[in-house]
Amino acid sequence: MEEVPDEKWIDVLKIMTTKQPPISSPLARINTFSLLGQMMVRLFPIMSVREKNWKDLTEITKNAIVIADENMQNSYKGEPLFNYTVKIVANIYTEMASPNFGGEKRYCAWASDTFKKALEKNGAVKNKKKGKENDTTPPPGSA
């Protein structure tokens, strides 16, 4: 994956986060969101160590959260779109929170926390820390 320049991966990820199948096609949305999540988990450890990528990775992360929110808000618990979105988001969150994940630790901690908040917001997990759900702290280097 490191053979391909960061700019090309960023272009691919941006297209994937801005060109989604319609919500009326849940299987296609699950598949594209799964692929996006897998690419983020593989690429972010490599790309987040370069501060020049932080702005783009932040935009991609925010767009991925929008997709996750749309998927969960437009389906019900128990439906495949909701359940698989929760699994994908939980995997991204868990991987990025792992001490073995690699990449820039502050950035990955912010991204991981952002995915966790999406799960909490959509009722997929319980929010254990009251008052933290409105935290809008920007990622490192984005200000």
Secondary structure, 3 states (H helix, E strand, C coil): CCCCCHHHHHHHHHHHHHCCCCCCCHHHHHHHHHHHHHHHHHHHHHHCCCHHHHHHHHHHHHHHHHHHHHHHHCCCCCCHHHHHHHHHHHHHHHHHHCCCCCCCHHHHHHHHHHHHHHHHHCCCCCCCCCCCCCCCCCCCCCC
